[in-house]
Amino acid sequence: MLQNTWNTTLYEGKHAFVWQYGEDLLNLLSPQPGEKILDVGCGTGQLAAKIADMGAIVTGIDASAAMVEKAKLNYPNLEFTVADARSFQFDTEFDAVFSNATLHWIPEAVDVINSIHRLLKPRGRFVAEFGGKGNVKLITDALYQASEIKSPLSWYFPSIGEYTTLLEKQGFDVSYAVLFDRPTLLPDGEAGLRNWLTMFATRFFANSTQQEREEVIQAVEQQLKPILFKNGTWTADYRRLRIIAVRES
Ligand code: BEZ
């Protein structure tokens, strides 16, 4: 897996929507007091803290050491660990695995699903939301059009059919799957799309000079302004895939 280098200040300052939208997903998770819940891709810990507030015993994992360090600072009473979602191991089993806005970073979906399946108790639930088929398509198309450097974006946006098939092959019973448009307002006015690209398209720009990156960002802004910039605010064309799957016993 290619690593994204996360800027935790930019993440918490300008991208709070990542976990604010995720709060809705907690209703689907419905954590019960005393349940052991694993949060895969916990970021700086906000949703893990909400799960703990509901009485569950939560462990957060993230591939980014910077995110985990910040999560520990934010919530010193909770447990956070650096781990790779494709291969993590624990010496305990969980009642539920939760993941918000993470799985689109990991194209090796089969490995992730295997890891989750291994750690769940029989009848344990997997509740996740991430980018689905067609997610940020306008932005992606504009990026490729604007850039001569065709670096891969390495994002994973599966369809319902593709992802639920992988889950069923691994021994999950999928009880809920929905793919929906969720236009997402980007904070910070004119700078919203630029901030988003700086935060999330780091792999795309990995081999670009500062000047090349600046030119591409300006071209993307110019192309998308008539479509995605309204009343002083940028909107990203998010499409989310939401899943509830239960480990068959
Ligand atoms: C998303 O949350 O949909 C997303 C995040 C980073 C890159 C692409 C999409």
Boltz pocket constraint, residues with backbone or C-beta under 6 A from the ligand:
constraints:
  - pocket:
      binder: B
      contacts: [[A, 101], [A, 104], [A, 130], [A, 131], [A, 135], [A, 136], [A, 155], [A, 200], [A, 238], [A, 239]]
      max_distance: 6.0
